Structure formats: structure tokens, C-alpha cells
Amino acid sequence: DKDDGTRGCAPWGLPGGYHPGLNLVYWGVANSNPHTRYKRHDGNPFAVPLTAPAELYCNSTLALDVDTGQLAWYYQHVPGDDWDADWTHERIRFTSEFNPDPDAVRWINPNVTKGDQREMLAGVGEGGGLWVLDAEDGEFLWATPFPFNVPEFHIADVEDDTGNTVISRDMVLTHDGQVHDMICFSNIKGYYAMAYHPGNNSLYIPYHDACDKRTGAISTGNGHIREAFIRNGANSDDWVGLAKVNMETGHTDYIYTQRAPSNGAVLVTAGDLVFWGDMDRRFRALDAENGDVLWEGIVGGIIQNSTITYAVDGRQYIAVMTGDGFAHTSGKVGLVPELELVRGHNAIYVFALPD
């Protein structure tokens, strides 16, 4: 603990992003530790605010000056986290007009002029939610629960006047033995990367439609017992999927769904192909417009981050890695008990695109 109010969170070692024009690097920061507020604050879960800032710089996007390392700006997505809802994953930068549709997006900055062209920065939290910020100064632009807008989402509001996030008080554990039957979402995002397609201004986001049951248990290391499950109301045959989000309007199309969970990164090409793989060893090329499966191959192990493409002598190749990554794999596999994993198959597979 630190007496300046900063405490217990780190960037994990995942890669950040770089803006050469602004001379900034962007980094995501993980959750507060231990996970629960009442464990961190000697039994008082409301010792810190429900509204950002609280326990800086946990669950935040940081913009740092490349030359000095000084903080240029920050935005906190989950103030005083109670759910292990990391925000440490990749940030994707792009340029778009600002026209979020209120029918598609839950929180919109009312002070930004519709049609403004902005350099934007997008991120998705491990506990769900898609946030879009101004890449230059961190101004809040828009955000929405992701993958679905459900009442059990752990964020209650984003303030119009400040852009600050407010967490749900009703979903905070306050004492031993207390049970919250459904907190959404559970590890919908991990180290596997999403992808941006500049040709159609869309973000392609892999997701798991799962939530947590949480029970207060102060004697445990993190102050709670957590049980993940496929979200009530979701179809267990298609709870895993790939969403295509228009970054101007926020409209989301769920272009591909399946039962098998995934740790695979998404790769999108200029030729409108989306490559994505899963724990069932399937590696697929999908149509970027509608998610139709154009090609499928079976590899020898669990597909993991990251997928890359490159060219040699005019021939284009796709490479994907397999391996356990089991700390992140085990939770989702438990929700699909019939899935038989191939363990310990650490390899790189390379495929050539046809001429």
C-alpha cells in the first residue's frame, strides 16, 4: 500500500501502442489487488469512491511521453475495482468521424460535435465494455457494455459532465458470505488481440459471453470465491464469437459464433479476410463482411496469441502459434466439459495464401 493513494496494479508486460505524431505510448493497467474492495480496505468497501478517480492508476489507460516517461494523460475505466476486471490489454488507434448511435451505444459524450473527425483510441476490458477515447488528450468519447448491454454489467454510468466512470454499488461485495448471483462479464477479453480494419472502420473483437457468481470470503487471498458460467439467457451453443463494431456509429454485428472457447488473436487483412483460431484447434479464414467461413484447418494444439501475416518474394503467409497458456485457458474450458484439449503442443504453424 502507498499513502499517496496509488496501489497494487501493474501492466502485466503486454505490449502498448505508439503514436509517432504525438510522441506518446499508450499502456493499459491491470486491476487492484487483492481483488475486492473490502479485502483491500480492512472491511470497508466504500473507503474509496465509486466514481473515478479511485486507486490510481489501476484499470486505466495511460499515455506517456516517449522521451521523458512523464504521464501526458490517463483515463480510469474501473475505479476501485471489485471484480478483477483488468484493463491491461492492447489499445487500438484509428481515425474516425464521431457519430455514435444512441440505439447502439449506452454512453456518449454530449459535448463532442457530431461529425467531428478525431484520432481515437479503443480498448476492451477483461470484464467487458468497449471504451473510445481521444488519442491526443484522453477525452471520453463513447462507451458501451460489451459484448452485450445487460443490466448485470458492473459499470453503472459514465458522467456526462466529466466523462468519469461510475461502478455499480449494488455489485460490490460488502461482507463475508454475501452472494452476487451474476456479475457481468467474466474474462470476455484476454491477452488475445482484437483487430482493426481501416477499409471499413470496424473493430473485430473476439468474446466469451460469460459472467461470474461471487461470494464474499475474506479469508481467501482476494476476498471472494468466483464461479464463471455462461451468461443466463445466452445460448450455450454460440456463447463464443467474433463481433464487428463500426467505430463511427458503434453498431455491432455478431458475425460469427460457436461453442468452443478461444484464446486466438484476430488478424484482418486488406483483402477482407479475418483469421481466428480456437481451443478446439480450428484455424479459420472468415469473410470480414459477414463472418462466413471461407477456409478451415486443424492444427495440433490450442491456438494462442498471436497471429501474424508476412510476405516473402511476393507470396503471403499466415503464421499462428499453439500452446497451453493454461492459466487463461482452464476457466473457459471448464464451461465446455466435452472439449478434449491437446496439452503441451507448443508449435508455430505457417500457411501460404493461394496465388
Summary of the structure (lengths in Angstrom):
residues: 355
radius of gyration: 20.0
end to end distance: 58.2
largest distance: 63.7
contacts: 1177
relative contact order: 0.11
helix: 4%
strand: 41%
